[in-house]
Amino acid sequence: MNKKQVPFNQQDALRAAVSTSERPKNAGPVSASLTFGGRMLLKIKYVPEQLFDITAFPIIFLLMFTYLFGGALAGSTEAYLQFVLPGVLVLTVVSITMYTGIELNNDITKGIFDRFRTLPVWRPSVLVGALLVDLVRYSIASAIMLTLGFILGFRPEGGLVGVLLGVGILLVFAFSISWIWTTLGLVMRSEKSLMGASMMVLFPLTFISNVFVDPDTMPSWLQPIVENNPVSFLVVAVRGFMGGDPAFAEVGWVFVGSFLLVLVFAPLTMYLYYKK
């Protein structure tokens, strides 16, 4: 018998093992999305520096504006803290919504995107998993900001329920606006171009708003622009919940805007994703 030939009894055993084993089932949409989300969490685990934007920068913003400008703008730092913290919270979370698009663009540039497309999984799971992890990032940023605020003296009259409702509506809006950056992540040539485009939108959107000051203190020609800014609606809604006086009109506009963003950019993202 040839030394390389497998003995007859071993051949039968191998054939029986192969023929009787069941083929693993394909991953469902939920499990596939959670798996790709876990991949994004591992990237945070091994590169924790990417959390600076939701840890160090918000803390610097809150401390700087509260203690440098609080006395001049509100008469006391304690009073200004009650006003500015919900605004800085919105500013922080909205500003980091771009990272889903940046990570997607990185995967395309490195060729990982092509590998994902060949896997026998629900194809949108790559995007859904990344967006789910972004919700984790937004929640971490919110928890850090609120913890620091409580230490400094922030006391929301809406109580725990008001805080949770404020954070909830913020997460809804942040999730919806993330779809814009996933769309751009599929068409931009590099992450730098995507970051530049996102900053051109986010910087005026967040700073030409009521985040730091009341629009009534602004020039008359600027007030309508600030008051009709989507971020201003969101800030008023968050402040209303946390202050114990919900602004239902602004809450309604936030939900309508979030729904329209998802309605437009989610199908567009999926179209570009399948076409890519």
ABEGO torsion letter per residue (X at the ends): XBAABBBAAAAAAAAAAAAABBBBBBBBAAAAAAAAAAAAAAAAAABAAAAAAAAAAAAAAAAAAAAAAAAAAAGBAAAAAAAAAAAAAAAAAAAAAAAAAAAAAAAAAAGAAAAAAABBBBAAAAAAAAAAAAAAAAAAAAAAAAAAAAAAGBBBAAEAAAAAAAAAAAAAAAAAAAAAAAAAAAABABAAAAAAAAAAAAAAAAABBAAABBAAABBAAAAAAAAABAAAAAAAAAAAAAAGBBBAAAAAAAAAAAAAAAAAAAAAAAAAAAAX
